[in-house]
Amino acid sequence: MPTRILVVGAGAIGAFFGSRLATLPQVLVSALCRSNYKVVNSNGFKVTSPNFGDYTFKPEYTFSSADHARQVTRKRKLTWDYLLVATKVLPEVSDGSRLLEGLVDDQTSIVLIQNGLGIEESYRKRFPRTTVLSGITMVSATQSSPGTVTHNRWTRLTLGPYVSNGNEAQGSVAEPSVATERTQAFVDMLGAGGIDAIAYPATSLQVLRWHKLAINAAINASSVLTGGGGNAAMAADTELNMHLRGVMNEVLSAGAMALGCETFPFEYLKLATPDQVLASVLKNTSGSRPSMWHDWAEGRKMELEAILGEPVRIARKLELETPRLQALYALLKMAQERRDNSTARL
Ligand SMILES: NC(=O)c1ccc[n+]([C@@H]2O[C@H](COP(=O)([O-])OP(=O)(O)OC[C@H]3O[C@@H](n4cnc5c(N)ncnc54)[C@H](OP(=O)(O)O)[C@@H]3O)[C@@H](O)[C@H]2O)c1
């Protein structure tokens, strides 16, 4: 039997990873699209990559909506081994887990490849017996026009089982051993497709999630508030360098507390400290800007809740002050509100 994978949210990241999995024999990859449906249904995705060259990824099935996916799944009695979710995380717009209703059965695992914190819980609640795998990627990719995906650099993906509050809730979720097996199986498939994929235990994955979040919260939000400051340009500016380091330290302190550690466990997974992150950002002189800037500049919603709101709320519950982070969140939230609704509190 082939392994069937459905990419839910077939934009830059979903289509890129889907395209690598589709190169494997015995793996069939389908795509749940939205605005790119017509183009992808006719021509598939055109992918360009410095690692893998130029190629076309034609999904087995291309769906225009979740309802369309449900109808075909029912009619053809399809079973999805993996639902690879790579939508943007916008809980204030909709609960992404609802898209998966009618697509999950006993052998399905949900794989989330998304930035931010607390992204897993709505899937865990809606599908309590299904394995949920949490993924963080360093890949840089864009969908420059509908169906055209440019992979810019890096192929790193880290993946691990998701367990609520660090423990499996008794009797309500799939066996932890199954989640570990599924993590390894998915990582092996990605590895065979040329991706630098690594499996981690659940707690380590959350350490990595907080670490990536610290970088995203600092750099992404500051780029928007500086009117499109480039990563390296911001790191090179003395005042902004201090600000970026300050935000990262606040997020990492909250992360350490939330994870039950005295200080953030950099050494444990050989993670870069804020100083090392900034030194490395300074060296990347390609002029790149974070995706949150592109979302803002092109009038799309930013992933504010998952990247800024959630760590602010977690820190508040832990009675930890995060003034820099909270200020970024408050300012961007109102900027977005004002942009999206000209009658909002002016
Ligand atoms: N791109 C990167 O380099 C990168 C790197 C690291 C992490 N990430 C993270 O990866 C995640 C995905 O980012 P991305 O850059 O791939 O975003 P993206 O290019 O905007 O892709 C998201 C896709 O999901 C689709 N979608 C959203 N809601 C949907 C719905 N209800 N039904 C069907 N399709 C739906 C969107 O369709 P529409 O086009 O119609 O909106 C879009 O095609 C985010 O959490 C991001 O922070 C991205």
The ligand as an SDF file (V2000), in Angstrom:
LIG
                    3D

 48 52  0  0  0  0  0  0  0  0999 V2000
    8.0220   30.5190    4.1800 N   0  0  0  0  0  0  0  0  0  0  0  0
    9.0750   30.3280    4.9810 C   0  0  0  0  0  0  0  0  0  0  0  0
   10.2260   30.5190    4.5730 O   0  0  0  0  0  0  0  0  0  0  0  0
    8.8660   29.8020    6.3900 C   0  0  0  0  0  0  0  0  0  0  0  0
   10.0010   29.4220    7.1160 C   0  0  0  0  0  0  0  0  0  0  0  0
    9.8360   28.8860    8.3830 C   0  0  0  0  0  0  0  0  0  0  0  0
    8.5530   28.7310    8.9000 C   0  0  0  0  0  0  0  0  0  0  0  0
    7.4820   29.1400    8.1720 N   0  0  0  0  0  0  0  0  0  0  0  0
    6.1430   28.9300    8.7670 C   0  0  0  0  0  0  0  0  0  0  0  0
    5.4560   27.9440    8.0020 O   0  0  0  0  0  0  0  0  0  0  0  0
    4.0400   28.1950    8.0270 C   0  0  0  0  0  0  0  0  0  0  0  0
    3.5350   28.3100    6.5860 C   0  0  0  0  0  0  0  0  0  0  0  0
    4.1510   29.4680    6.0160 O   0  0  0  0  0  0  0  0  0  0  0  0
    4.2110   29.7280    4.4460 P   0  0  0  0  0  0  0  0  0  0  0  0
    5.2730   30.7420    4.2400 O   0  0  0  0  0  0  0  0  0  0  0  0
    4.2730   28.4640    3.6800 O   0  0  0  0  0  0  0  0  0  0  0  0
    2.7910   30.4260    4.2120 O   0  0  0  0  0  0  0  0  0  0  0  0
    2.0140   30.5930    2.8220 P   0  0  0  0  0  0  0  0  0  0  0  0
    2.9620   30.5860    1.6870 O   0  0  0  0  0  0  0  0  0  0  0  0
    1.0940   31.7350    3.0140 O   0  0  0  0  0  0  0  0  0  0  0  0
    1.1940   29.2340    2.7350 O   0  0  0  0  0  0  0  0  0  0  0  0
    0.0540   28.9810    3.5050 C   0  0  0  0  0  0  0  0  0  0  0  0
   -0.9420   28.3450    2.5730 C   0  0  0  0  0  0  0  0  0  0  0  0
   -2.0690   27.9270    3.3350 O   0  0  0  0  0  0  0  0  0  0  0  0
   -3.2180   28.2030    2.5580 C   0  0  0  0  0  0  0  0  0  0  0  0
   -4.3970   28.2440    3.4130 N   0  0  0  0  0  0  0  0  0  0  0  0
   -4.6320   29.0360    4.4700 C   0  0  0  0  0  0  0  0  0  0  0  0
   -5.8720   28.7910    4.9560 N   0  0  0  0  0  0  0  0  0  0  0  0
   -6.4010   27.8280    4.1710 C   0  0  0  0  0  0  0  0  0  0  0  0
   -7.6700   27.1780    4.1400 C   0  0  0  0  0  0  0  0  0  0  0  0
   -8.6340   27.4890    5.0070 N   0  0  0  0  0  0  0  0  0  0  0  0
   -7.8920   26.2380    3.1800 N   0  0  0  0  0  0  0  0  0  0  0  0
   -6.9310   25.9380    2.2800 C   0  0  0  0  0  0  0  0  0  0  0  0
   -5.7200   26.5420    2.2440 N   0  0  0  0  0  0  0  0  0  0  0  0
   -5.4760   27.4670    3.1770 C   0  0  0  0  0  0  0  0  0  0  0  0
   -2.9220   29.5410    1.9420 C   0  0  0  0  0  0  0  0  0  0  0  0
   -3.8130   29.8020    0.8850 O   0  0  0  0  0  0  0  0  0  0  0  0
   -4.0070   31.3080    0.2990 P   0  0  0  0  0  0  0  0  0  0  0  0
   -2.8020   31.5300   -0.5820 O   0  0  0  0  0  0  0  0  0  0  0  0
   -5.2830   31.2700   -0.4110 O   0  0  0  0  0  0  0  0  0  0  0  0
   -3.9890   32.2350    1.4950 O   0  0  0  0  0  0  0  0  0  0  0  0
   -1.4670   29.3140    1.5000 C   0  0  0  0  0  0  0  0  0  0  0  0
   -1.3980   28.6830    0.2530 O   0  0  0  0  0  0  0  0  0  0  0  0
    3.8620   29.4730    8.8600 C   0  0  0  0  0  0  0  0  0  0  0  0
    3.5820   29.1520   10.1990 O   0  0  0  0  0  0  0  0  0  0  0  0
    5.2360   30.1660    8.7570 C   0  0  0  0  0  0  0  0  0  0  0  0
    5.5190   31.0250    9.8380 O   0  0  0  0  0  0  0  0  0  0  0  0
    7.5990   29.6640    6.9340 C   0  0  0  0  0  0  0  0  0  0  0  0
  1  2  1  0
  2  3  2  0
  2  4  1  0
  4  5  1  0
  4 48  2  0
  5  6  2  0
  6  7  1  0
  7  8  2  0
  8  9  1  0
  8 48  1  0
  9 10  1  0
  9 46  1  0
 10 11  1  0
 11 12  1  0
 11 44  1  0
 12 13  1  0
 13 14  1  0
 14 15  2  0
 14 16  1  0
 14 17  1  0
 17 18  1  0
 18 19  2  0
 18 20  1  0
 18 21  1  0
 21 22  1  0
 22 23  1  0
 23 24  1  0
 23 42  1  0
 24 25  1  0
 25 26  1  0
 25 36  1  0
 26 27  1  0
 26 35  1  0
 27 28  2  0
 28 29  1  0
 29 30  1  0
 29 35  2  0
 30 31  1  0
 30 32  2  0
 32 33  1  0
 33 34  2  0
 34 35  1  0
 36 37  1  0
 36 42  1  0
 37 38  1  0
 38 39  2  0
 38 40  1  0
 38 41  1  0
 42 43  1  0
 44 45  1  0
 44 46  1  0
 46 47  1  0
M  CHG  2   8   1  16  -1
M  END
$$$$
